[in-house]
């Protein structure tokens, strides 16, 4: 037994060092994730409303305009923060949101969450990118694996890869599950993050973008026209070359959602209910919405019809919200420009005020 003591001591020490490294590992900087989450954690007690979503939210919702319109409608001093991050899917967004909720924010009364599709597929060819690794804590990893039976097919560009995998030969979902477990291991072990952790510790890491000052100035909103990322400019140029397709996209939305069937067997209701439960447990009310991206969302149509998740604000419906459709308000097929963000933010505030009226929030009125 005494001969095992050095081995046990080594294992305990290695585990302790590993946990310290995991704790010190900085958030991924890509698309503003690190700066936005760190700002939200530091200022968790400053906001009543939290918008959580993708780049459609990041560029499209201006909290200052939203609050201004709410005050005009009789709901003053409602302050919102835009926690939208480019490329953020539902599992990543839920993991980020739970970090904020763990801070027990004192003022937070509403979490407004963009289109919770809970897609468990790993679309990027390099699955070991920092964003994927970061959101694969134990809970999120298991939730994603549990959702795989609801998916009918893998991404087309990865079909051959999964077919050649020894697990994928039996069922491609097993190959995806293996990727999720691999990402969990990378996160739990801080594998390959030593240089990044050292740079952060020595203050040599990249500067946070957007800066804390920029985030404070606009409560998290980012003006897409001022974003320096090359892909943002390229998307705008492609949109201008093919802008005639926008009307075609809008025309297909209603038809695509007309025959939306039941959610059972094709949607991850357990993950949704877990997310809604966490929000309510934090003392906040959840509200779901679909961004005006010119894309149909049959699952959200079915969820809205089901009614179990409360109201779903579906801003992508062209007949219901025609004021969001003009080409001059678009940056590209997926995003509004700054003028469009102003229009959507005021429209969102009006819908939110209507929701507050309907749910008996009259005590908040001026």
N, C-alpha and C positions, 0 to 999 in steps of 0.2 A: 504493500500500500504506500509505504514511504517513497518507493521508487517512482510512483505515479505523480507525486507532488509537483516536481518541476514541470511535467507535462500539463497538469491542470493549471498551474500558475501561468504558464505561457499562454494557454488557451483563454484564460480569464483576461490576461493583459491584452492579448490580441483583440478580443471582443470589445474591451473598453476603448482601446485606441480606435477601432473601427467605428464605434458609435460616436466618438468625438469627431472623427472625420466626416461622418454623415451629417452631424449637427452643424459643422462648419461649412459644409458645401453650399456655395451660394446658389440662389435661384438662377435659372437660365435667363440670359439677358435678351434673347431674341424677341422681336416684336413688342418690346416694352414690358414683357412679363415681370421681370425682376423689379423694375422701378415702380410699376403700378401696384404690385402686391405689397411691396415694402411700404409704399406710401399709404395704402389702405390699412395695413396693420398698424402703422404708427398713428393714423388719424381715425381709427375705427369709431371713436366716440363722437366724431364731428358731424356725422351724416344720418339723416332719417331714411334715405332711399339709396339702395345699391343696385345699379344696373350691371348685370353679369352677362357677357356674351363674347362674340367673335369680333372681327374687324368691322362688320356691318354696324355693330354697336359702338365700337371705339371711334369710328369716323362719323357715325350718323346721329348720335344723341348728345346734345349739348346741355349739361345739367343746369347751367346758368339761365338758359332760355326756358327750359322746363320749369324751373322754380319761379321765374318771372311770370310765366303764363299762369301757373298755379295761383300765384298771389293775385293776379288780375281776376281770377275766378273765385276768389274768396278763401283760398287756402294759403296763408302767408307763412314765411319762415320754414318752408319744407326744403331741406338741403339735400342734394343728391350727388353721388359720385359715380363716374363711369369706369367700371372695371372691365371694360371690353378689351380683349387682346387678340391680335391677328392670329388666325388659325386655331383658335381655342375651341375644341370640341366639348361635348357634354361631360365626359368623364374628367377631363382636365379642369373644366370650369367648376365642377362640383368639388374637386379636391382643393382648388384655390379658394372657393367660397367657404369651405369648412375651416380652412386656416383662419379666415377672418372671423367666422362665427365663434371659434374657440377663444377669441379675445373678449367675448361677451360684450359687444359694443352697446353702450348705454342708450344711445338714441335710435338705433336702427329699428325701424318699424315696418319697412317693406323691402323685400328682395324681388327685383323684377328681372326674370331669367329668360334668356333668349332660346327659343326652339330646342327643348331638351330631347334630342333624337337618340342619345346614348348608342352611338355607332361604335361597336367593339373592334372594328377592323383597323389595322395599322397600315395606312396608305403610303407613307413615305418609304422609298426603297431602303434608306438607312434607318433601320428601326432604333438604333442606339443613339439617336440624336438626343441632346440634353432635355428637350421638352418632353419627349416620350418617357425618358428615364425618370424625370422628376415626378410625374403624376402617378407613377406605379408604386404607391404604397400598398400595403397588404390589402386594405379594403377595396381600393379602386381596381387592383389587379383581379381579385376574385369576382367583383361585379362585372368586369369586362368579359371574363371567361364565361361566367354564367349567362351572359347575353349572346354568346356565339350561336347557340342553336336557333336563334331568331333570325339569323342572316342567311339568305338563300345562296349567295355565291361570293367568292373572294374578289378583290380588285383584279381587273383583267390583266394588268401588267405584272401581277404576282402569281397568276395561276400556274405557270410552268415551274416557278420556284417551289410552290407548295407541293406540286405533283411529284417533284423529284426528292422532296424531303421524306425521310424514312417513316415519319408519322403521317405525313400528308398522303402517302400512298393508300392509307386506310380511310382517312377523312381529313380533308384540308383544314377543318376547324382545329384538329389536334396540333397541326403545325402552327396555327395562329396562337393557340393556347400556350405552346412552348415559347413563342416569342414574348408573350406577356409575362410568363414566369421568368424568362431570361432578363427582361427589363426590370422586374421586381428585384432580382438578384443584384443587378448593376446598381440599383438605387440603394438597397440595403447594405451593400458593401462599399459604396462610393468608388466603385471600380473605375480606374482611369482618370480620377478627378484630382489626383495629388497636385499636379502643376497649377490647376485652376484654384484650388484651395490655398496653395502657397502664395500665389499672386494676390488673392483677395486679402490674405492675412498681412502681406507686406504693403498693401495699398497700391498694387500695380495693376489691379483689375480694370476693365473698361469702365468708362464713365457711364452712369445710369442715363438711359434715354427712354422716354422723355425725362428731363431733369425734374427734381422735386418742385422747383419753382414753376416750371411749365405746368405740372400737374395741379399745383395749388391754384394757379391763375384760372384754369378752365375746368377744375374739378374732374380731371381725368380725360376730358375730350381732346382728341387730336384732329387738327385740320389736315385732311388728306391732301389738300393742295400744297401744303408746306412740308409734307413728309418727304424726306430725301432718299428713301429706299428706291433703288432702280426699278424694282418690280411694280411699284405704284405708278410710276410714269409710263412704263410699258403697257400696263393694263389700260390706262387712259387713252393711249395712242391706238391700241387695238379697238377700243370701244368706239372711238371717233371714226375709224375706218369701216366699222360694221354696225353703226348705230341703227341702221334700218332693221336689224334683228330684234331690237327692243320691243317693238309693237308685236312681233310674232311671239315673243316669250310671254308677254302679258296675255295674249289671246289664248295661250294654252293652259293657263293656270286653272281657270274655272272648270274646264273640261277634265283636267287631270284629277281634280278633287271631287268631282260630281259623284263618282262611284267609289269614294273612300269607304272601305269596309271596316269591320270590327278590328280592334287592336289585338285581341287575344291571339297569341302565336306569332305575332310579327312586331311586337313592340315591348320594350323592357319596362313594364309597369313596376316591378319591384324596385328598380333603381330610381324611378321617378318618385314613388311613394316614400322611399327612404330619404331622398333629397328634400321633398316637401316637409317630411317629419322633422328633419334637422333644422329647417328654417323656422318652423313653428315652435320647436323646442327652444330656439334662441329668442322667442318673443316677437318674431316678425311675421308678417303675412306674405306668402309667395304669390306672385302674379306672373304668368307666362305670356310670351309674345313671339310673333314671327316678324322678322325684319323685312322691309320692302326690297327684296333682292331679285325679283323677277323669276322666281322659281316656285313651283307648286310644293305644298307640304301636306300630302294626304294624311300622314300620321297625326299632324296637329289638327286637321279637320276632324278626324275621328275622335281625338281627345276632347276637342271642343264640344262635339255632339254627345260624348259620353258624360261630360259634366263633373266627373269625380275630382278633377284637378282645379276646379274653379273656372273662372273666365279665362279664355285664351284670346289675347288681342292679336288679330291676324292682319297686319299692316301690308301684307303682300297681295291682298285681294284688290285687283284693279278697279272693280266696280264700286267697292265700298270706300276706297281711299284714292279717288282719281287725282287729288292734289299732289300725290307723291309720284305721279307717272311722267310728267314732262321731261323731255330729254335734257333741258337746260339745268335740271336739278341733279343730274347724274354725273358721277365721275367715271364710272365704268358699269358693267352689268351687275356687279354685286354691291356697289357702294354709292352713296349720295355724296355730292360735293358740299362745301360749307353752306351754301344757300339752301340746299336740300336738307341739310342737317337742321337748319333753323326751322324749316317748315315742319319736318317730322317731330322735332322736339316740342313745338307748340301743339301739334295735333296729339301727340302722346300725352301731354299735360291735360288736354281737354278730355281725353278718354279716361285718364286716371282720375280726374275730378269727378267724372260721371260715375266711375266705379266707387269712389269714396261716398258719393251721395247715395248710391244704391245699397252700400253696405253699412250705412248708418254712422258715418264718420262726421256727423254734423258738428260734433264738439270741437273739431279742428277748425271749423269755419271762423272767419273773422267776425 
